[in-house]
Amino acid sequence: MIEAVLAPMLTDETVAGLAAKAGFDPPRRWWIDPVDYPFGTPTTLGAVRLRGEPASGPPWSTFVKVVRSFRHWPLIDTLPPAGRAGVIASPLWRYEADVYTSRVGSLLPDGLRLPTMHAECDLGDDHLAIVMEDVPIADVAWDTARFARAAELLGRMSARLTRHDALPASASRIPGEITEQYYDNRLVIAELPALADDRTWTHPMLARHPDLRADLARLAERMPALIARLKLFPQLLTHGDASPQNLLVPADRPDTFVVIDWSLGGLAAPGDDLGQLLIGLAHAGILDVADLAALRPTIVDAYAAGLRAEGAPGDEAAVAYGLDGGIQLRSTFTALPLHRLADPLTGELAAHLEHRIALTRYLVDLGLALPL
């Protein structure tokens, strides 16, 4: 599928031109490699690495991400008609490319940078290829110090982006709009009905947790009030999906981060970006859920310190609420892998479900503890 969409740029002439723009030697031969890319955004079709082998000199590679209009999203018809029309008309599908050509890169604090964008290729029919730096990644662990450093830099970044109103014009500037749309267009339509369905809880792994089902239902009733409460906080411009997976640790400077996957930026409560930083690795099964409770205050304090370093209000209580509230809307009701419940219950799946049940329990407890 992605190869067919990329066909207009996969010619010898175009590839040679892209190599020149990236500062690489012209390739004697070139090819693309598929990327195992975790697709969570409706506007992302996929990604590949474009590799070249020059007649002399070292081989090179670029990372090519293909974005598309919302109208090409396979699930677009699941949205209600009014929401569907608004989404299709939205310019947000081009948002990530807009970020790389905006002022954002010049305003990031030391320690954060954008990947170098080599080219933007119009593929026709509302598809766009973003050709960017293929960042070599350091083989390092995300320890407490790295989490704290990332959180501080995210706080500094949000303060700077907000002060200069630096995100592209296509970013939402309506408080809480991004998370509210996520609630209306995904949770209300898909996850909440599935979690309320008796059949979901007949699965042998879930049937053991009637308390979790009841607490998810209680939490779902609180969501509209939580959305309203989050809008009352001072609003900051955010990345929107600042998980460790989107904060690449470059091999040449492992004390820094390269910030990728800008697709959900907009105004949100302070600390909103910390939600995905906190649970990104736990959601992927890399970090133990038991480690989250100790990590959470560390990143809250570091983010608040980052805000204060930029002259912005850095109240830890507000940051903690923004983290806990934002994470309810983005992650609590999607942590259980409902799409796998029909699979044979292997040892691997049982362990995966047990991990996600524990993650959901942790998130639900955070949500139910929030004052409204």
C-alpha angles and dihedrals in degrees: 000000000000092000090057092050091047093050095103091063098037098088128112091246095049094044091050089052092050090050090053092050090051093049095248129137114259110269123249084201133000139189142170128243121202117243121220092230121178102232112207099140121082091218096056114091096177147283140250138181114242107210130191135192113201123208086249131006131045124318116254140202138196130196113239119195120187118210126185142190117276087246089073093055107116091222097049092110091061089071120091112260096254093048092044093056092050093048093048091051093049119112090210094103088075092045099107093053088048090054092055092053095042133085092269095099093054092051101049115113121250106282096041127077141159122245112260110263111218101182147343114223122196105218095184131244092063096304123128132188117211109202110199146156116299098224116214105228125223117235096235136130126245098242126172093271092054092049091050092049091050092048093050091050092048089054092049091046095052092048091052096044091049095046091052096033084230106161114103119275089254091066116102115257095182110105111255094353096131096052092040091054089048089053094047098040101039116013097043092044103040122003102040095050090046092050090049092051114105090216092064091060096049089077107113093236094049097039088072091065110059088147090060091052092050093048092048088054091050091048093049089058089056096053100091091051091046091052090052092048093051091055090061093066122089105275127234132190108249142189090236100213107041098161119150086254088064095044101072117201105219118220093227094053110021092173089068138060136227109215115218140166100050100181109121105045123149144102119320141149118287110276096028091122090056093069095073091037088057100047105022094099093038090053088052091050094246099108123051115243088227089066095059098078093059094041096052099070090044093059093040091056093044093049092049089050089052091053092050091048087061094047095257126127108274107189111166094208092055092046091050091051091048090051096046095042097045092048091056092058096042106035120009098076094040099047094091108078095229091169089069099051092096092054121102109274101247125169090259093053093045091054091046093050092047090053093049092046089055090048091050091049091053093049095045091053090052091050097047090050093058115106113230 
